């Protein structure tokens, strides 16, 4: 199993693309989120839409979904490509179509369409699990942003890689260690949303707050979704480092710890 960050930056990053990833299992690839930069990030990684075997959607901000129209039209009009699975929380799938995609994808010549016309939509219930290439992924609701008194849906992932290594990917989350303490504790490797701007937005975990976490948690934590520009010395502060654009983590059966293509240079 390989886990590649085709992008590692925040929603407004220009240097590192949006934080979208690809999980490879036995030669099959699942795209985790498909943001505004996804097609350019895929190209830089040497892949096209034909190399995407499934897509998972964590939440509905543009840096995570703005590239879906590209993926949908490319796969729909290419007769050599089968309809790919889309894994998404069941309640969120309706909003994805009604609020974000219908304007562009809602009709083609002589046909009124739905999300299911473009993707094999696999709707996941709360506390649900989906399976990609015999690997089980559990969705984990995170506290990302409130819409008035309502928590807007946003879901990270937990899965077990070969060798019984448990991986926790937060996707977008506020700093809320008490809510996700058990996930920090149980995971062998953590990939964590990390804001690095000089001010705190309140909707992402900021580096200054993450720095206060238990040393044992930081020692297994990689940081991503950061802003452009100079970054703190994450390794000095006890983290594994900042994930770099294009960095691949190899969770193979034989590896006792995840091997990274860019770990030696990640700071």
Protein Blocks (a to p, Z undefined) as FASTA:
>chain_A
ZZddfbfbdfklcklopadddddeehiacdehjafklmmmmmmnopafklpgbdcdfblc
fklmmmmmmmmmmmmmmmkbccddddddfklmmmmmmmmmmmmmmpcehiacdfklmpcc
ddddehiacdeehiacddddddfbdehjaccdddddddddehiiacddfkjadddfklmm
mmmmmpmbdcddddfbfbdehlaccfklmmmpcfklmmmcccehiaedjdddfklnopab
dcdehiacdddfklmbdcdfklmmpZZ
